[in-house]
Structure formats: C-alpha cells, structure tokens
Amino acid sequence: MIQGPPGTGKTTVAAAIAFGFVHQCRRSSNSKVLATAFSNVGADSIAEQAIRLGLKVVRVGKASAVSQGLWDYTLDAAIENDPDAKKAMEEVSKATANLKKSSLNGKKGGSRSKLDISSERNKRDLTTTAVKASIDVRMNSFFLSNIN
C-alpha cells in the first residue's frame, strides 16, 4: 500500500513497482500483474503511467467511470475489437437468457428437462471460457482495476 499527500509521486512509484513485477514475471508466459486503486481516478492515473512505461494494460471497471483516454485499454474495448470474443459474448448472453427463461418456466409449471438446462449451462460456461481465451493475449502483462 502506498499512501501520501497529493503530488508526492505515489502514482510514479506504483507504476514503477508494477513495471518491475511485469519484467520479473516475464519468464512465465502466463503470469499477470494486478494493480488496484481506491478510486477510478487513481486507477486511471496508474494505468496512464503504466502505458507511458510501455506496459500492456487492461483497465477494468464500470465503463462510465473510466476516463475517455483509456477506453481503448478497457476490457470492453478488447472484446469489442475481437470478433471471436464478441461472438462468444453474444452466445453467453443468449445462453444466460435461456437459463433465466428456463428457471421462470419451471416456477410457472412449465417443463424443461434437466438435460436442457444442463446443456444451456455448459454452453454458457464454454462461451465464457472462449471470451477469456480470446482476450488473454491483450491481458498479457498488467491488469488494473479500482477496488470500489
């Protein structure tokens, strides 16, 4: 944890520490570094500094809370720019809607077999895995979020 008054270099120190961890972890092809900040502004500041240091950054958070200058570094943008991830997200949405519909039908006396529901869950899980895999390349080194 880094604390201090404004203007004392907290963001610079945090980004330098992240830079060190990223370079130390590059020996392992599947390692990532997670950095968090108490506020969205703090997370944005660390992300901007990390980008200036040449790190690959994925900024995670509510889209409306991420600064416009970092939109291209968000998870939403990564999914939007990857056709496979975008298609997988659409499939996840459909499978989730079907599961909700199945649940409501079951409560109203409708009948869907356990096999159908299990199949929908499996489909949702597989497409979720596909989304994660297709954006994994983008998340190669540095993952940033606020803690709120």
C-alpha positions in Angstrom: 0.0 0.0 0.0 1.3 3.4 -0.9 -0.1 6.5 1.0 0.8 10.1 0.9 -0.4 13.6 0.2 -1.1 14.8 -3.4 1.9 15.4 -5.6 4.4 13.2 -3.7 4.9 10.6 -6.5 2.6 7.8 -5.4 1.5 7.0 -8.9 5.0 7.1 -10.3 6.1 4.7 -7.5 3.1 2.4 -8.1 3.8 2.3 -11.9 7.5 1.6 -11.3 6.7 -1.3 -8.9 4.2 -2.7 -11.5 6.9 -2.3 -14.2 9.4 -4.3 -12.1 6.9 -7.0 -11.3 5.9 -7.3 -15.0 9.5 -7.7 -16.1 10.3 -10.1 -13.3 7.3 -12.3 -14.3 8.0 -12.3 -18.0 9.8 -15.6 -17.5 6.4 -17.3 -17.1 4.3 -16.9 -20.2 1.0 -16.9 -18.3 1.7 -14.5 -15.5 -0.1 -11.2 -15.0 0.2 -8.3 -12.5 -2.9 -6.9 -10.8 -2.9 -3.3 -9.6 -5.8 -1.7 -7.8 -6.5 1.8 -6.6 -9.1 3.2 -4.2 -10.8 5.3 -6.8 -11.4 5.3 -10.5 -9.2 8.4 -10.9 -6.4 6.6 -9.1 -6.8 3.6 -11.3 -6.8 5.8 -14.4 -3.6 7.6 -13.2 -1.7 4.3 -12.6 -2.9 3.0 -16.0 -1.8 6.1 -17.8 1.6 6.0 -16.1 2.0 2.2 -16.9 1.2 2.8 -20.5 3.8 5.5 -20.7 6.3 2.9 -19.3 5.4 0.6 -22.2 3.3 -1.9 -20.3 0.3 -3.7 -21.8 -2.7 -2.5 -19.7 -6.3 -3.7 -19.4 -8.3 -1.2 -17.4 -11.3 -2.9 -15.8 -14.2 -1.0 -14.3 -17.6 0.4 -15.0 -17.4 1.9 -18.5 -18.8 5.2 -17.4 -16.2 5.6 -14.7 -13.1 5.0 -16.9 -11.6 8.1 -18.5 -12.2 8.5 -22.2 -8.5 8.5 -23.0 -8.3 4.9 -21.6 -11.3 3.5 -23.4 -9.0 1.6 -25.9 -7.4 -0.1 -22.9 -10.6 -1.4 -21.3 -11.8 -5.0 -21.2 -15.0 -3.9 -23.1 -12.8 -2.4 -25.9 -10.8 -5.6 -26.1 -14.0 -7.7 -26.5 -15.4 -5.2 -29.0 -12.3 -5.3 -31.1 -12.0 -9.1 -31.1 -14.6 -10.8 -33.4 -14.2 -14.2 -31.6 -14.7 -12.6 -28.2 -17.7 -10.5 -29.4 -19.4 -13.6 -30.9 -18.7 -15.6 -27.7 -20.2 -12.7 -25.6 -23.3 -12.8 -27.7 -23.5 -16.6 -27.1 -23.1 -16.1 -23.4 -25.9 -13.6 -23.3 -28.2 -15.9 -25.2 -27.4 -18.9 -23.0 -27.9 -16.8 -19.9 -31.2 -15.6 -21.2 -32.3 -19.1 -21.9 -31.3 -20.2 -18.4 -33.3 -17.4 -16.9 -36.3 -18.3 -19.1 -35.9 -22.0 -18.1 -35.9 -21.0 -14.5 -39.1 -18.9 -14.9 -40.8 -21.6 -16.9 -40.0 -24.1 -14.1 -41.6 -21.9 -11.5 -44.7 -21.4 -13.6 -45.2 -25.1 -14.1 -43.5 -25.3 -17.5 -41.3 -28.3 -18.1 -37.8 -28.2 -19.4 -35.7 -31.2 -18.8 -32.6 -31.2 -16.6 -30.7 -32.2 -19.7 -31.8 -29.0 -21.5 -30.9 -26.8 -18.5 -27.5 -28.6 -18.1 -26.9 -28.1 -21.8 -27.6 -24.4 -21.6 -25.3 -24.1 -18.5 -22.5 -25.9 -20.4 -22.9 -23.7 -23.4 -22.7 -20.6 -21.3 -19.6 -21.9 -19.5 -17.9 -22.8 -22.7 -18.6 -19.5 -24.3 -17.4 -17.7 -21.2 -14.2 -19.6 -21.5 -13.9 -18.7 -25.1 -14.2 -15.0 -24.2 -11.5 -15.3 -21.6 -9.2 -17.1 -24.0 -9.7 -14.7 -26.9 -8.8 -11.7 -24.8 -6.0 -13.4 -22.8 -3.4 -12.1 -25.3 -4.4 -8.5 -24.6 -4.1 -9.1 -20.8 -0.6 -10.4 -21.1 1.1 -8.3 -18.5 -0.8 -5.7 -16.5 -4.4 -5.8 -15.2 -5.8 -2.7 -13.5 -9.0 -2.1 -11.5 -10.4 0.1 -8.8 -11.5 -1.5 -5.6 -14.8 0.3 -5.2 
